[in-house]
Amino acid sequence: MGIDKVKAYFKQYEMEDQIMEFDTSSATVALAAEAIGCAADKIAKTLAFKKDKGCVLVVAAGEARVDNRKFKETFMTKAKMLTPEEVLHFTGHEVGGVCPFAIEHEAVEVYIDVSLKAYDKVYPACGSSDSAIELTIDELHTFGKALDFVDVCK
């Protein structure tokens, strides 16, 4: 299960106890914001797109939307989301709990959208539809093994 992989991943940084698990679903931005008690834009949603024979994960602010033109200019391909089966295959996490942590598939690239830079702390999921962790943008970049920051949202 994704949450167990993410807990094991954060254990190496002695941060597994910082993962929050909720009694209710946090599978959508609105549900996560409600469970945490924060603004929806502070939810760091992870979006999964097809690219060549792999995928690109873009971690963006909760209410940000991908700008198709910017995405194509940045990644040289159309913004085509993965199916739930492909998401699980590439990330090891099911839709609703997708995050950039504990990714083992070598064909996955992680990027952080600049929409998150407006916040000191953000809340990405942790591999399940009822979890999150509070991180700074630098921590998200480091622990998510992001390749770079991108500007693909509006």
C-alpha positions as CSV (number, residue, x, y, z in Angstrom):
1,M,0.0,0.0,0.0
2,G,1.2,3.5,-0.9
3,I,1.0,5.0,2.6
4,D,3.3,2.2,4.0
5,K,5.9,2.9,1.3
6,V,5.8,6.6,2.1
7,K,6.1,6.1,5.8
8,A,9.2,3.9,5.2
9,Y,10.6,6.5,2.8
10,F,10.2,9.3,5.4
11,K,11.6,7.0,8.2
12,Q,15.1,7.5,6.7
13,Y,14.7,11.2,7.5
14,E,13.1,10.5,10.9
15,M,9.9,12.2,9.7
16,E,7.5,9.3,9.5
17,D,5.7,10.6,12.6
18,Q,4.9,13.9,10.8
19,I,2.6,12.1,8.4
20,M,-1.0,12.9,9.2
21,E,-3.7,10.3,8.8
22,F,-7.4,11.3,8.8
23,D,-10.6,9.6,9.8
24,T,-12.1,11.1,6.6
25,S,-11.1,11.2,3.0
26,S,-8.6,13.7,1.8
27,A,-8.7,12.4,-1.8
28,T,-9.6,15.8,-3.3
29,V,-8.2,19.2,-2.8
30,A,-11.4,20.4,-1.0
31,L,-11.6,17.3,1.2
32,A,-7.8,17.6,2.1
33,A,-8.2,21.3,2.9
34,E,-11.2,20.5,5.2
35,A,-9.4,17.6,6.9
36,I,-6.3,19.8,7.6
37,G,-8.1,23.0,8.2
38,C,-6.2,25.1,5.6
39,A,-6.9,27.0,2.4
40,A,-7.3,24.8,-0.7
41,D,-4.4,26.4,-2.4
42,K,-2.0,25.1,0.3
43,I,-2.8,21.6,-0.8
44,A,0.0,20.4,-3.0
45,K,-1.8,18.2,-5.5
46,T,0.2,15.9,-7.7
47,L,-0.9,15.6,-11.3
48,A,0.3,12.7,-13.5
49,F,0.8,13.2,-17.2
50,K,2.1,10.9,-20.0
51,K,5.5,11.7,-21.5
52,D,7.2,9.4,-24.0
53,K,7.3,5.9,-22.3
54,G,7.1,7.4,-18.8
55,C,5.3,10.1,-16.9
56,V,5.7,13.6,-15.5
57,L,4.4,14.5,-12.1
58,V,3.6,18.1,-11.5
59,V,3.0,19.1,-7.9
60,A,0.9,22.3,-7.9
61,A,-1.2,24.5,-5.7
62,G,-4.6,23.1,-4.9
63,E,-6.6,25.5,-7.0
64,A,-4.1,25.9,-9.9
65,R,-5.1,24.5,-13.3
66,V,-2.6,23.3,-15.9
67,D,-2.3,25.7,-18.8
68,N,-2.1,23.4,-21.9
69,R,0.1,25.9,-23.9
70,K,2.6,26.3,-21.1
71,F,2.7,22.6,-20.5
72,K,3.4,21.8,-24.2
73,E,6.1,24.5,-24.3
74,T,7.8,23.2,-21.2
75,F,7.6,19.4,-21.8
76,M,7.3,19.3,-25.7
77,T,4.2,17.2,-25.5
78,K,0.4,17.6,-24.9
79,A,-0.9,17.5,-21.4
80,K,-2.5,14.1,-21.3
81,M,-3.3,12.7,-17.9
82,L,-2.6,9.1,-17.0
83,T,-5.4,6.6,-16.4
84,P,-5.8,5.4,-12.8
85,E,-4.1,2.1,-13.8
86,E,-1.1,4.0,-15.3
87,V,-0.9,6.2,-12.2
88,L,-0.6,3.2,-10.0
89,H,1.9,1.5,-12.3
90,F,4.3,4.5,-12.4
91,T,3.9,5.9,-8.9
92,G,2.8,3.0,-6.7
93,H,0.1,5.2,-5.4
94,E,-3.6,5.2,-6.2
95,V,-5.5,8.2,-7.4
96,G,-6.5,10.3,-4.4
97,G,-3.2,9.7,-2.7
98,V,-0.7,10.4,-5.4
99,C,2.4,12.1,-4.2
100,P,6.1,12.5,-5.3
101,F,7.4,10.4,-2.5
102,A,8.8,6.8,-2.6
103,I,8.6,6.7,-6.4
104,E,10.6,3.7,-7.6
105,H,9.8,3.7,-11.3
106,E,12.8,5.2,-13.3
107,A,10.6,6.7,-16.0
108,V,9.0,9.2,-13.6
109,E,10.1,12.8,-13.6
110,V,8.9,15.1,-10.8
111,Y,8.5,18.9,-11.1
112,I,7.1,21.5,-8.7
113,D,4.9,24.2,-10.2
114,V,5.8,27.8,-9.2
115,S,2.2,28.2,-8.0
116,L,3.3,26.7,-4.7
117,K,6.1,29.2,-4.1
118,A,3.5,31.6,-2.6
119,Y,3.2,29.5,0.5
120,D,5.6,28.9,3.4
121,K,4.1,25.4,4.1
122,V,2.1,23.1,1.9
123,Y,0.4,19.8,2.3
124,P,1.0,17.0,-0.2
125,A,-0.7,13.6,0.1
126,C,1.4,10.6,1.4
127,G,0.3,7.7,-0.7
128,S,-3.3,7.2,0.5
129,S,-6.6,9.0,0.2
130,D,-6.6,10.0,3.9
131,S,-3.1,11.3,4.5
132,A,-0.9,14.4,4.2
133,I,2.3,15.9,5.5
134,E,3.2,19.5,6.1
135,L,6.4,20.6,4.3
136,T,8.2,23.7,3.2
137,I,8.7,24.2,-0.6
138,D,12.4,23.3,-0.2
139,E,11.5,20.1,1.7
140,L,8.9,19.2,-0.9
141,H,11.5,19.8,-3.6
142,T,14.1,17.7,-1.8
143,F,11.9,14.8,-0.5
144,G,10.0,14.7,-3.8
145,K,13.2,14.5,-5.7
146,A,12.0,17.2,-8.0
147,L,14.1,17.9,-11.0
148,D,13.2,21.6,-11.2
149,F,10.5,24.2,-10.7
150,V,8.2,24.8,-13.7
151,D,5.5,27.3,-14.6
152,V,2.8,25.3,-16.2
153,C,-0.3,26.3,-14.3
154,K,-2.6,29.3,-14.3
